[in-house]
Amino acid sequence: MTRTRVVVQSRLNSSRLPGKALMTIAGMPLIELVARRASRDGHEVIVATSEEQYDTRIVDHLHRVGIPAMRGSLDDVLGRFVAATQDLDDDDRVVRLTGDNPVGDSSLIDELIEAMDEGGFEYGRNDVSRMPEGLGCEVFRVRDLRRAAAQTDELYDREHVTPWLRRNVSTLDYVPKDNPGDPERFRCTVDVLSDYDRVCRLFADKSDPVSVPWVDLINEIGGSAFTAGPSVPRRDDSELDQSVMILGGQAFAGPQAPSSTEIRAMLATAVNRGVNHVEVGRGDHNAEEILHKCGEPQLTQRLHFISRLREIRTNDPRLAAATVEAQLERSFAELGRRKASAVLMANVDEAHSADGTGWHDCATTASRERWAGSGSTSSPSKSCAALWS
């Protein structure tokens, strides 16, 4: 009889939320909740952690509550999976989960396995490009896991376990039938502290946090900007209605400037009301830096940025080009981004100054996919004239 073993990888040295594996959710550590939800319908489960001293705490806790655990290399996670399944036959199945996704459960695993069997696929995964982050799951045969370990020495392959499989065996990118769509809105992983707070609230009123179906949990997500994206329907890109929040100006200077908490609340309200772009300018009293420091990832990753340049104030073509490039690089650095949706020049005259060098430099860099377009902050008629020229 074919066995299915769920291997949950976990460690305490998360860069963004250290120690999260043992942070309490619904009365138990996160890693315990993940393991129990994955195994509730009879699948074998084992937690695979590292040999680092700090991960002894994970193993000690799991042993106390009767959940199997093993240890292996911190960086060679592929080798860890091979060791965690060494007693299985080649035809047995392995399910790969990560220990920061408590919403997924055994029914999510079973649906993926059934779809793989129907299509005859050797490897399957939930397609997180089309479904919420936090519902990831991968399934493959032990034989292919062992083949991967024997065939690749690439550090990337060893750390991320399955890249070799995706390159060498038949692959299914699956979307569950109850997928809510809108991956950004229904995010349910635990990556940073605000994620942890959100998931704690999600499970807080559940009398049986292990048995509650993933579909029920995902249906509760989305009513708040801190759990998701806009709670109103997204505007079609063809509409001309404004959906831009302008961040900066004198309000961000001096003692009257809003606090970090107030800025986060502003962003949350804006997202809840359908705003999907934030305009920030180089002259707006450190607005870019403030936004980068104060914005929660769950909010800022759902907002696109429009970068407004300062006046160039030169007719020297080379200096104009250098000024534009320097402003943009500084904007990207302070925003913590490498791309903006659009770049605005101060006015149409700026676009034409220095023989149009600044405008041309924007267009050239846009062609390298650093942003989607260019424009000016002048009146619509002047902007249209500039675009026509």
C-alpha positions as CSV (number, residue, x, y, z in Angstrom):
1,M,0.0,0.0,0.0
2,T,1.3,3.4,-0.9
3,R,2.2,5.6,2.0
4,T,2.0,9.4,2.1
5,R,4.3,11.3,4.4
6,V,4.0,15.0,5.0
7,V,7.4,16.6,5.7
8,V,7.1,20.1,7.2
9,Q,10.3,22.1,7.1
10,S,10.9,24.5,9.9
11,R,13.6,26.5,11.6
12,L,13.9,29.3,14.2
13,N,16.3,31.6,12.5
14,S,13.8,33.2,10.1
15,S,15.2,36.5,9.0
16,R,12.0,38.5,9.1
17,L,10.3,36.9,12.1
18,P,12.9,34.9,14.2
19,G,11.4,32.3,16.4
20,K,8.0,32.2,14.7
21,A,7.9,28.4,14.7
22,L,7.3,28.5,18.4
23,M,5.1,31.5,18.6
24,T,1.6,30.6,19.9
25,I,-1.5,30.5,17.7
26,A,-4.7,29.0,19.0
27,G,-3.1,27.7,22.2
28,M,-0.1,25.9,20.6
29,P,3.1,26.8,18.7
30,L,2.7,27.6,15.0
31,I,4.7,24.5,13.9
32,E,2.5,22.2,16.0
33,L,-0.7,23.7,14.5
34,V,0.7,23.2,11.0
35,A,1.7,19.6,11.6
36,R,-1.7,18.7,13.3
37,R,-3.8,20.2,10.5
38,A,-1.8,18.4,7.8
39,S,-2.1,15.0,9.5
40,R,-5.6,15.2,10.9
41,D,-7.0,12.8,8.3
42,G,-4.4,10.1,8.8
43,H,-1.3,11.2,6.8
44,E,2.0,10.5,8.4
45,V,3.8,13.7,9.4
46,I,7.3,14.6,10.4
47,V,8.9,18.0,11.0
48,A,12.3,18.4,9.5
49,T,14.4,21.0,11.2
50,S,18.1,21.8,11.3
51,E,21.0,20.6,13.4
52,E,21.6,24.1,14.7
53,Q,21.5,24.4,18.5
54,Y,18.6,26.8,18.6
55,D,16.4,24.4,16.7
56,T,16.7,22.0,19.6
57,R,13.7,23.9,21.1
58,I,11.5,22.8,18.1
59,V,12.5,19.1,18.5
60,D,12.0,19.2,22.3
61,H,8.5,20.6,22.0
62,L,7.4,18.3,19.3
63,H,8.6,15.2,21.2
64,R,6.7,16.4,24.2
65,V,3.4,16.5,22.2
66,G,4.1,13.3,20.3
67,I,4.9,14.7,16.8
68,P,7.9,13.1,15.1
69,A,10.8,15.3,14.2
70,M,14.2,14.9,12.7
71,R,17.3,17.1,12.1
72,G,19.6,17.7,9.2
73,S,21.6,20.4,7.5
74,L,20.4,24.0,7.8
75,D,21.2,24.8,4.1
76,D,20.9,21.4,2.4
77,V,17.1,21.1,2.8
78,L,16.9,18.5,0.0
79,G,19.2,16.3,2.0
80,R,17.0,16.8,5.0
81,F,14.0,15.6,3.1
82,V,15.9,12.5,1.9
83,A,16.8,11.7,5.5
84,A,13.2,12.3,6.6
85,T,11.9,9.7,4.1
86,Q,14.7,7.2,4.2
87,D,12.5,4.4,5.4
88,L,9.9,4.8,2.6
89,D,9.7,2.8,-0.6
90,D,10.4,4.5,-4.0
91,D,6.7,4.5,-4.9
92,D,5.6,6.2,-1.7
93,R,4.6,9.9,-1.7
94,V,6.2,12.9,-0.1
95,V,4.2,16.1,0.7
96,R,6.3,19.2,1.2
97,L,5.0,21.9,3.5
98,T,6.6,24.9,5.2
99,G,6.0,25.5,8.8
100,D,4.7,29.1,8.4
101,N,1.4,28.2,6.6
102,P,-1.2,27.2,9.2
103,V,-4.3,27.7,7.1
104,G,-3.7,24.7,4.7
105,D,-4.9,21.3,5.9
106,S,-5.1,17.7,4.9
107,S,-8.0,18.2,2.5
108,L,-5.9,20.7,0.5
109,I,-3.2,18.0,0.3
110,D,-5.7,15.3,-0.7
111,E,-7.2,17.5,-3.5
112,L,-3.8,18.0,-5.0
113,I,-2.9,14.3,-4.8
114,E,-6.2,13.3,-6.5
115,A,-5.6,15.8,-9.4
116,M,-2.1,14.4,-9.9
117,D,-3.4,10.8,-10.0
118,E,-6.1,11.7,-12.5
119,G,-3.6,13.4,-14.8
120,G,-0.7,11.0,-14.3
121,F,1.7,13.7,-13.1
122,E,4.9,12.9,-11.2
123,Y,5.1,16.2,-9.4
124,G,2.4,18.6,-8.4
125,R,2.1,21.9,-6.6
126,N,-0.5,24.4,-5.7
127,D,0.1,27.4,-8.0
128,V,0.7,30.3,-5.7
129,S,0.8,32.7,-8.6
130,R,-2.9,32.1,-8.9
131,M,-3.9,31.5,-5.3
132,P,-3.1,33.0,-2.0
133,E,0.4,32.9,-0.5
134,G,0.1,30.5,2.5
135,L,-1.7,27.7,0.7
136,G,1.5,26.2,-0.9
137,C,1.8,22.5,-1.1
138,E,4.0,20.1,-3.2
139,V,3.7,16.4,-3.8
140,F,6.1,14.0,-5.4
141,R,7.4,10.4,-5.3
142,V,10.2,9.3,-3.0
143,R,12.1,7.9,-6.0
144,D,12.2,11.3,-7.7
145,L,13.3,13.0,-4.4
146,R,16.2,10.5,-4.3
147,R,17.0,11.1,-7.9
148,A,17.2,14.8,-7.3
149,A,19.5,14.4,-4.4
150,A,21.8,12.2,-6.4
151,Q,21.8,14.4,-9.6
152,T,22.2,17.9,-8.4
153,D,24.8,19.7,-6.3
154,E,23.5,23.2,-7.1
155,L,23.1,25.2,-3.9
156,Y,19.8,26.6,-5.1
157,D,18.4,23.1,-5.8
158,R,19.6,21.8,-2.5
159,E,18.1,24.7,-0.5
160,H,14.7,24.8,-2.2
161,V,14.2,21.0,-2.5
162,T,12.2,20.8,-5.7
163,P,13.7,22.9,-8.6
164,W,15.4,19.8,-10.0
165,L,12.1,18.0,-10.0
166,R,10.3,20.8,-11.8
167,R,13.0,20.7,-14.5
168,N,13.0,16.9,-15.0
169,V,9.6,15.3,-14.3
170,S,6.0,15.9,-15.5
171,T,4.6,18.8,-13.5
172,L,1.1,19.9,-12.5
173,D,0.5,23.5,-11.4
174,Y,-2.8,23.1,-9.7
175,V,-5.5,25.5,-8.5
176,P,-8.0,24.1,-5.9
177,K,-11.6,24.2,-6.8
178,D,-12.4,26.6,-3.9
179,N,-9.5,28.9,-4.7
180,P,-10.8,32.4,-3.8
181,G,-8.7,34.1,-6.5
182,D,-7.0,37.4,-5.9
183,P,-3.8,36.1,-4.4
184,E,-2.9,39.4,-2.8
185,R,-6.1,39.9,-1.0
186,F,-6.3,36.5,0.7
187,R,-2.7,36.2,1.8
188,C,-2.5,33.8,4.8
189,T,1.2,33.0,5.5
190,V,3.1,34.0,8.6
191,D,6.2,36.0,7.4
192,V,6.3,39.1,9.5
193,L,4.9,40.2,12.8
194,S,1.7,41.7,11.4
195,D,1.0,38.3,9.6
196,Y,1.3,36.6,13.0
197,D,-1.1,39.0,14.6
198,R,-3.6,38.6,11.7
199,V,-3.5,34.8,11.9
200,C,-3.8,34.8,15.7
201,R,-7.1,36.8,15.2
202,L,-8.2,34.4,12.5
203,F,-7.9,31.4,14.8
204,A,-8.9,33.1,18.0
205,D,-12.6,32.1,18.1
206,K,-12.1,28.6,16.7
207,S,-13.1,25.9,19.2
208,D,-11.2,23.3,17.2
209,P,-8.4,25.0,15.3
210,V,-7.1,21.7,14.0
211,S,-10.4,20.6,12.3
212,V,-11.7,23.9,10.9
213,P,-11.5,23.5,7.0
214,W,-9.1,25.7,5.1
215,V,-12.0,27.0,3.0
216,D,-13.8,28.3,6.1
217,L,-10.7,30.1,7.2
218,I,-9.9,31.6,3.8
219,N,-13.5,32.9,3.5
220,E,-13.0,34.9,6.7
221,I,-9.9,36.6,5.2
222,G,-10.3,39.9,3.3
223,G,-12.4,42.1,5.5
224,S,-9.5,44.2,6.6
225,A,-6.6,45.8,4.8
226,F,-4.2,44.1,7.1
227,T,-5.4,40.7,6.0
228,A,-5.7,41.5,2.3
229,G,-6.0,44.0,-0.5
230,P,-8.9,46.3,-1.3
231,S,-12.3,45.2,0.1
232,V,-14.0,46.9,-2.8
233,P,-14.0,45.6,-6.4
234,R,-10.9,46.6,-8.2
235,R,-11.3,49.2,-10.9
236,D,-10.8,48.1,-14.5
237,D,-7.6,49.6,-15.8
238,S,-9.5,51.2,-18.7
239,E,-11.4,53.5,-16.3
240,L,-10.2,57.1,-15.9
241,D,-11.4,57.4,-12.3
242,Q,-8.6,58.5,-9.9
243,S,-7.3,55.8,-7.7
244,V,-4.1,57.4,-6.5
245,M,-3.1,58.6,-3.1
246,I,-0.5,61.4,-3.0
247,L,1.8,61.0,-0.1
248,G,4.1,63.8,1.0
249,G,4.1,67.6,1.1
250,Q,4.4,69.9,4.1
251,A,2.2,67.6,6.2
252,F,5.2,65.2,6.5
253,A,7.6,67.9,7.8
254,G,8.1,69.2,11.3
255,P,6.4,68.4,14.6
256,Q,3.0,68.0,12.9
257,A,4.2,65.1,10.8
258,P,2.1,61.9,11.4
259,S,3.5,59.0,13.4
260,S,4.4,55.6,12.0
261,T,1.2,54.2,13.4
262,E,-0.8,57.0,11.8
263,I,0.9,56.4,8.4
264,R,0.1,52.7,8.6
265,A,-3.5,53.5,9.4
266,M,-3.7,56.0,6.5
267,L,-2.4,53.3,4.1
268,A,-4.8,50.7,5.4
269,T,-7.8,53.0,5.0
270,A,-6.6,53.9,1.5
271,V,-6.3,50.3,0.4
272,N,-9.7,49.4,1.9
273,R,-11.2,52.2,-0.2
274,G,-9.7,50.9,-3.4
275,V,-6.5,53.0,-3.8
276,N,-3.9,51.0,-5.7
277,H,-1.2,53.6,-6.4
278,V,0.8,56.0,-4.2
279,E,2.5,59.0,-5.6
280,V,5.6,60.1,-3.9
281,G,8.0,62.9,-4.8
282,R,11.7,63.6,-4.3
283,G,10.8,67.0,-2.7
284,D,8.2,65.7,-0.3
285,H,10.2,65.8,2.9
286,N,11.5,62.2,2.9
287,A,8.1,60.8,2.0
288,E,9.7,57.9,0.2
289,E,11.9,57.0,3.1
290,I,9.0,57.4,5.6
291,L,6.8,55.1,3.5
292,H,9.5,52.4,3.2
293,K,10.0,52.4,7.0
294,C,6.3,52.6,8.0
295,G,4.5,50.6,5.4
296,E,3.5,47.0,6.4
297,P,4.5,44.5,3.7
298,Q,0.9,43.3,3.5
299,L,-0.1,46.9,2.4
300,T,2.8,48.1,0.4
301,Q,3.0,45.0,-1.8
302,R,-0.5,45.8,-2.9
303,L,0.3,49.4,-3.7
304,H,2.1,50.5,-6.9
305,F,4.3,53.6,-6.9
306,I,4.4,56.7,-9.0
307,S,7.7,58.6,-8.6
308,R,7.5,62.4,-9.1
309,L,10.9,64.0,-9.9
310,R,12.1,67.4,-8.8
311,E,12.8,70.1,-11.3
312,I,15.9,69.4,-13.4
313,R,16.9,73.1,-13.8
314,T,19.5,72.6,-16.4
315,N,19.8,72.9,-20.2
316,D,22.9,70.7,-20.3
317,P,21.7,67.4,-21.9
318,R,24.3,65.3,-20.1
319,L,23.6,66.9,-16.7
320,A,19.9,66.5,-17.3
321,A,20.2,62.8,-18.0
322,A,22.4,62.3,-15.0
323,T,20.0,64.2,-12.7
324,V,17.1,62.1,-13.8
325,E,19.0,58.9,-13.3
326,A,20.2,60.0,-9.9
327,Q,16.8,61.0,-8.7
328,L,15.3,57.7,-9.8
329,E,18.0,55.6,-8.2
330,R,17.6,57.5,-5.0
331,S,13.8,56.9,-5.1
332,F,14.2,53.2,-5.7
333,A,16.7,53.0,-2.8
334,E,14.5,54.8,-0.4
335,L,11.4,53.0,-1.4
336,G,13.1,49.6,-1.2
337,R,11.8,48.9,-4.8
338,R,13.4,48.4,-8.1
339,K,10.4,49.4,-10.2
340,A,7.8,52.2,-10.3
341,S,4.5,52.2,-12.2
342,A,5.2,55.6,-13.7
343,V,7.6,58.6,-13.4
344,L,6.3,62.1,-13.5
345,M,8.4,65.1,-14.4
346,A,7.7,68.5,-12.8
347,N,6.0,69.9,-15.9
348,V,5.9,69.8,-19.7
349,D,8.7,72.4,-20.0
350,E,10.9,70.1,-18.0
351,A,10.2,67.3,-20.4
352,H,11.3,69.4,-23.3
353,S,14.3,71.0,-21.6
354,A,17.9,70.1,-22.5
355,D,16.6,68.9,-25.9
356,G,14.2,66.5,-24.2
357,T,17.1,64.5,-22.6
358,G,15.3,64.0,-19.4
359,W,12.2,62.7,-21.1
360,H,14.3,60.5,-23.4
361,D,16.2,59.1,-20.4
362,C,12.9,58.2,-18.7
363,A,11.7,56.4,-21.9
364,T,15.0,54.6,-22.3
365,T,14.9,53.3,-18.7
366,A,11.3,52.4,-19.0
367,S,12.2,50.1,-21.9
368,R,14.3,48.2,-19.4
369,E,11.1,47.5,-17.4
370,R,12.0,49.8,-14.5
371,W,8.6,51.5,-14.8
372,A,5.6,51.4,-17.1
373,G,5.4,54.9,-18.3
374,S,6.3,58.6,-18.1
375,G,4.3,61.8,-17.8
376,S,4.2,65.3,-16.3
377,T,2.3,66.9,-13.5
378,S,0.9,69.7,-15.8
379,S,-2.7,70.0,-17.0
380,P,-4.2,67.1,-19.0
381,S,-4.1,69.2,-22.2
382,K,-0.4,70.0,-21.8
383,S,0.4,66.4,-20.9
384,C,-1.4,65.2,-24.0
385,A,0.6,67.7,-26.1
386,A,3.8,66.4,-24.6
387,L,2.9,62.8,-25.3
388,W,1.9,63.8,-28.9
389,S,5.3,65.4,-29.4
